C-alpha cells in the first residue's frame, strides 16, 4: 500500500505534455528539454566529416549525401549555430519536408506548429544538443532561429541567413530547385539527405539528380559520405552494408 501511494504521489507531481488529444493545446516542441553539457567545439570523427566541415566553411552551397548516422544534420546545425554566435549571419533557417515514413498519421489536430512538430522534432533535438534548452527557446522566440516546412519556403529570399535543408531525399526535383533558388546575399545553405532512404514513390526524389548536375559547378560542394563515416552504433554500418 505504501509503495502504491508513493507511486501515485510521484505521478501527480509529474507534468506530462501529451503530443495529441484534448490536453495538447499548450504543448510545444521546445518544452520538456533540459539544459545539458556539450562540447563547445565539434571535431570531425572521419575523413568524410572533415571534408564536409571544410566544404561548409569554404562554399556558400554544400550538398551532403550519405547514409544514416554519418552526422550530416548534426554537423550542419553545428556550423549554423557557430555562424550565428560568431555574428556571421543574422538568423538560422531550418527546413525539412513533412513526409511520413511509410505510414499515414491522418489529419493531426492543433494549429500549424502542432501539426508540424512531429516532423520537425529531429531539428529541435539537434538544436537543444548544441545550444541548451534555455538558449534555444530564447532564440526561437526572438526569431533568430526559424524552423519551417518546405511547403512554406516558396517566394522567399533568404538574406544574411544560414539555411539547412534536412531530409532532402524526400523532396522532388522541383522542390529542391525551389529551395536552392531561395539563397540570398551573405547566406550559406546546406542540403542534407540520403538518396537510398527516400519515403517518396520510386523515381520521385530529386536529390541524387540535382547533386549530379551541381557537382561540376564551381563554388558548390557536393560531399558524399559513406558507411565508413557512420558514427552511430557500429551495428548501423553493418546493417546498412547488407540491407
C-alpha positions in Angstrom: 0.0 0.0 0.0 2.8 2.4 0.9 4.5 1.8 -2.4 1.3 2.3 -4.3 0.7 5.7 -2.5 4.3 6.7 -3.3 3.8 6.0 -7.0 0.5 7.9 -7.1 2.1 10.9 -5.4 5.0 10.8 -7.9 2.6 10.6 -10.9 0.6 13.5 -9.5 3.7 15.7 -9.4 4.9 14.7 -12.9 4.0 17.2 -15.6 3.2 15.4 -18.9 2.8 17.2 -22.2 0.7 15.0 -24.5 1.5 15.3 -28.2 -2.0 14.9 -29.3 -5.5 15.0 -27.9 -7.6 17.5 -26.0 -4.9 18.3 -23.5 -2.3 19.0 -26.1 -3.2 22.7 -26.7 -0.4 24.1 -24.6 2.2 21.6 -25.8 5.3 23.0 -27.5 8.1 21.0 -29.2 10.5 23.3 -27.3 9.1 22.3 -23.9 10.5 19.4 -22.0 14.2 19.9 -22.8 16.8 20.2 -20.1 20.0 22.1 -20.2 22.9 19.8 -20.7 26.6 20.0 -21.0 28.0 19.6 -24.5 31.2 20.0 -26.5 31.8 23.6 -27.4 34.0 22.6 -30.4 32.8 19.8 -32.5 35.6 17.9 -34.3 35.2 15.5 -37.3 35.3 11.8 -36.5 36.1 10.6 -40.0 37.7 11.9 -43.2 34.2 12.3 -44.8 33.1 14.5 -41.9 36.3 16.6 -42.2 35.7 17.2 -45.9 32.1 18.2 -45.1 33.1 20.7 -42.4 35.8 22.2 -44.7 33.3 22.4 -47.6 30.8 24.3 -45.4 33.5 26.8 -44.4 34.5 27.4 -47.9 31.3 27.3 -50.0 28.0 29.1 -49.8 26.2 26.0 -51.0 27.0 22.5 -49.8 25.2 19.3 -50.5 25.9 16.4 -48.1 24.7 13.0 -49.2 25.2 9.8 -47.2 23.7 7.0 -45.2 22.0 7.4 -41.8 24.3 8.1 -38.9 27.0 10.0 -40.7 26.3 13.2 -38.8 25.0 15.2 -41.8 22.3 17.1 -39.9 24.3 17.4 -36.7 27.3 18.9 -38.4 25.1 21.3 -40.5 23.3 22.6 -37.4 26.6 22.8 -35.5 28.0 25.1 -38.3 24.8 27.1 -38.3 25.0 27.7 -34.6 28.7 28.6 -34.8 27.9 31.2 -37.6 25.1 32.7 -35.6 27.0 33.0 -32.4 30.0 34.5 -34.3 27.8 37.1 -35.9 28.5 35.9 -39.4 24.7 35.6 -40.1 21.7 37.1 -38.6 19.5 34.1 -38.3 19.2 30.3 -38.8 16.5 28.8 -41.0 15.9 25.1 -40.8 13.6 23.3 -43.2 12.6 19.8 -43.9 9.7 18.1 -45.8 6.6 17.0 -43.8 6.7 13.4 -45.2 5.7 10.4 -43.2 8.0 7.4 -43.1 5.8 4.7 -44.6 2.7 5.1 -42.6 -0.1 7.7 -42.6 -1.0 9.5 -39.3 -4.1 11.1 -40.8 -5.0 14.7 -40.1 -3.3 16.0 -37.0 -5.1 18.3 -34.5 -4.0 21.8 -33.5 -2.5 24.8 -35.2 0.3 24.8 -37.7 3.0 24.4 -35.0 1.2 21.4 -33.5 0.8 19.7 -36.9 4.4 20.1 -37.9 6.0 19.3 -34.6 6.4 15.6 -35.1 8.2 16.1 -38.5 10.5 18.9 -37.2 11.4 17.3 -33.9 14.8 16.0 -35.0 15.8 19.6 -35.7 14.8 20.7 -32.2 16.8 17.8 -30.8 20.0 18.8 -32.6 19.5 22.5 -31.6 19.0 21.5 -28.0 22.2 19.5 -28.1 24.2 22.4 -29.4 22.6 25.4 -27.6 20.9 24.1 -24.4 17.2 24.4 -23.7 17.0 28.0 -22.4 19.2 29.4 -25.2 17.2 27.5 -27.9 13.9 28.7 -26.6 15.1 32.3 -26.4 16.5 32.3 -30.0 13.3 30.7 -31.4 11.1 33.2 -29.5 13.0 36.2 -30.9 13.1 34.9 -34.4 16.8 34.3 -34.7 16.0 30.6 -35.3 13.2 29.7 -37.7 12.0 26.1 -38.3 9.7 25.8 -41.3 8.4 23.1 -43.6 9.4 23.1 -47.3 5.9 24.0 -48.4 6.2 27.5 -46.8 9.5 28.4 -48.4 8.4 29.4 -51.9 8.7 33.1 -52.8 11.2 33.9 -50.0 14.6 35.5 -50.4 16.8 34.4 -47.6 19.5 37.1 -47.0 22.1 37.1 -44.2 21.0 33.6 -43.1 22.4 30.1 -42.5 19.9 27.7 -44.2 19.8 24.0 -43.5 17.5 21.8 -45.7 17.3 18.4 -44.0 16.0 15.1 -45.3 16.1 16.4 -48.9 15.7 12.9 -50.3 12.0 13.4 -49.5 11.8 16.4 -51.8 11.0 16.2 -55.5 13.3 17.8 -58.2 11.0 20.8 -58.4 11.0 21.3 -54.6 14.8 21.2 -54.3 15.2 23.6 -57.2 12.8 26.0 -55.5 14.7 25.7 -52.2 18.1 26.2 -53.8 16.9 29.4 -55.5 15.9 30.9 -52.1 19.6 31.6 -51.4 20.2 35.3 -50.9 23.1 37.6 -50.2 25.5 36.8 -47.4 23.9 33.5 -46.9 25.1 29.9 -46.6 22.9 26.8 -47.5 23.5 23.2 -46.7 21.3 20.4 -48.2 21.5 17.0 -46.5 19.9 13.7 -47.3 20.3 10.0 -48.0 19.2 9.1 -51.6 18.8 5.5 -50.5 16.2 6.2 -47.9 13.5 8.2 -49.6 9.9 7.9 -48.4 8.6 9.1 -51.8 7.5 6.8 -54.6 10.3 5.4 -56.7 11.7 7.9 -59.1 10.2 11.0 -57.4 13.1 12.1 -55.3 15.2 14.7 -57.0 18.2 14.8 -54.6 20.6 12.5 -56.4 19.8 14.0 -59.8 20.4 17.6 -58.6 23.6 16.6 -56.8 25.0 15.1 -60.0 24.1 18.2 -62.0 25.6 20.6 -59.5 28.8 18.7 -58.8 30.7 20.2 -61.7 29.6 23.7 -60.9 32.2 26.0 -59.3 31.7 27.3 -55.7 29.3 24.4 -55.0 30.5 21.5 -52.9 28.9 18.0 -53.1 30.2 15.8 -50.3 29.4 12.1 -50.5 29.7 10.3 -47.2 29.9 6.5 -46.9 29.5 3.7 -44.4 33.0 4.5 -43.1 31.7 7.8 -41.8 28.9 6.4 -39.7 29.3 7.4 -36.1 26.2 5.8 -34.6 26.2 2.3 -33.1 28.6 0.0 -35.1 25.7 -2.2 -36.0 24.2 0.6 -38.1 27.1 0.4 -40.5 26.9 -3.4 -40.5 23.1 -3.4 -41.2 23.3 -0.8 -44.0 26.0 -2.9 -45.6 23.6 -5.8 -46.1 20.2 -4.2 -46.3 
